[in-house]
Amino acid sequence: MHKIIKDQQICANEWQVWRNTEDLPKTGGYIVPLILWQNNKDSLKALGPVAVFLANDESPKALATEIQDFDLIAVDFPKFADGRGFSYGRELREQLGYQGELRAIGDFIRDQLYFLSRCGFTSFALETSDLEESLASFQDFSESYQPSTDQRLPLFRRR
């Protein structure tokens, strides 16, 4: 089974990403595209645990009325240079009040883990990095100046 980083620890990945937008998976345990969820909610719920992922062009507001129904929401990064997912993480946490697991999937790199965690992400499905080495990236910086989901006050207010 593929491993992920969750809550700054390496653990087994209990979810699989289902990228097909036409057909349904046969069982639960999948992270499905938003459009598949919107078109097949009842059928997907009957399969067992199902999570949803947002593409880089899908607003988190699309989940606003049912956001607390998900134990896991993922944000897909199509390429590491696309920063919209960072904003989606903050929006899910700060504006929509999502409290569950927030996972980064797709093409992001080890150097972004610290910043993703500051935006509210709690798990990371890295495809190309050594997970043990990647854990060190959460310690890349000893202090942050700006407020974020993990530190509500800016540095000048904490001094």
N, C-alpha and C positions, 0 to 999 in steps of 0.2 A: 504494500500500500504506500502511496506517495505521502511524503511528510511535508508539513507546513510549519511556519512559525506562528504561534498563537500565544498572546499574553507574554511575549518575549521568551518563550520556551519552544523547543522543537517537540512536535507531537504528530500523531497519525492524523491524516486527513480523512474525515468521515464523510466528506461531500465530494461529488464529482460534478464538473461543469458540463452542462448539456447545451450545446450551441445551436442545435437544430431548432428552427423556429416554426416548423410545420408539424412534425410528429412529436408525440408525447413519449417520455421514457416509460418503461414497463413497471418500474418500482419507484419508491421514494428515495431520498438521499441525494437528490440532484439540485444543483443551482441552475435555474432555467432563465432564459431571456425574459425580459419584462413583457414583450409582446405576446409570447407564448402564455405567460401567466394571465395577462389581461383577457385573452381569448378563451382560456380553458381552466379557469379557477376551480370550478367544482370537480372536474375530472382530475386535476393535479392534486387537490386536497385529498381525494379518495386513495391516492397512491401511498400516502404516508408523508413523512417530513419532506417538505419542499421549500427551497429558498429561491430568491430571485436575484438576478444581476442587472445592473444598469449599464448600458453602453454609454460611450462618451457624448452622445447626442440626445440622451433621454434624461429628462429632469427628475430629480428625486421627488418633486411634488406629485408625480404620478402615483406615488405610494402613500401619500399623506393620510388618506382615510383608513388605510389598513396596515400602517407601518408597524404597529405593535403586535400584529399577528405573526411576524417573522422573527425567528430566533437568529437568523443570519440573512444579511443583505450584502451582496458583493458589488464592487464597482470594477468594471473592466477597463483596463488601460490598453488601448490598441497599439501604442508605441510610447516608449519611456519619456519622450519629449512632450507628450500631451498632458497638460496640467489640469484639465477640467476635473479629473477624478479627485484631486485634492480639495477643490471647492465643493464637490458633491459630498465628500466626507464631512466637512464642516456644516454644510446645509442639513444633512441628515441628523447630525448630533445637536447642533445649536438651534436651528429653526424648526425642525420637525420633531425633536425630542427623542430620537431613536436611542434605545438603551442596549440593544442586543449586540451580537458579534457583527463587526463590520470588516469585511475582507477585501483586500486588493488582489485582483486576478489579472492575468494578461502580461503585457510587456512593461515591466518596471524593473528597476535595478536596486541592488543592495544599498547604494548610496542614497536612495530615496526613503529608506525605511524609517529613519529618525523623523523626517518631515511628515511622512504619512501617519505615523503614530501621533504626532502633534495635531493632525487634522481629525483624529478620532478613530483611525483604523486600529483594529486589535488583532487581526490575523492577516497573514501574507502567504500567498501561494507562489513562491519564487520558482521559476522554471530553470534558471541558468546559474544559480549561485550555490556555493557550498553553504549550507544552512548554519553550520557551526561558526564559520567565519562571519557570516552575515549578522549573527547575534551581536557582534562587537559594534555594529553600526548604530545601535541604540545608545551607545556611549560616545558617539562622535563629538558631541558638544556637552560641556558641563553646565551651561546656562543658556537660557533663551531670553531675549529682550521682549519679544512680543507676547501678548496674551494668546491663548489657544485653548483647545478642548481639554488639554491636560494641565494647563496652568492659566487660571482665569485672570490673574493680575500681571501687568507688565513689570519688568524688572524694577523700574523706578518706584513703583508702588510697594514692592516687596522689601525695599531697602530701608 
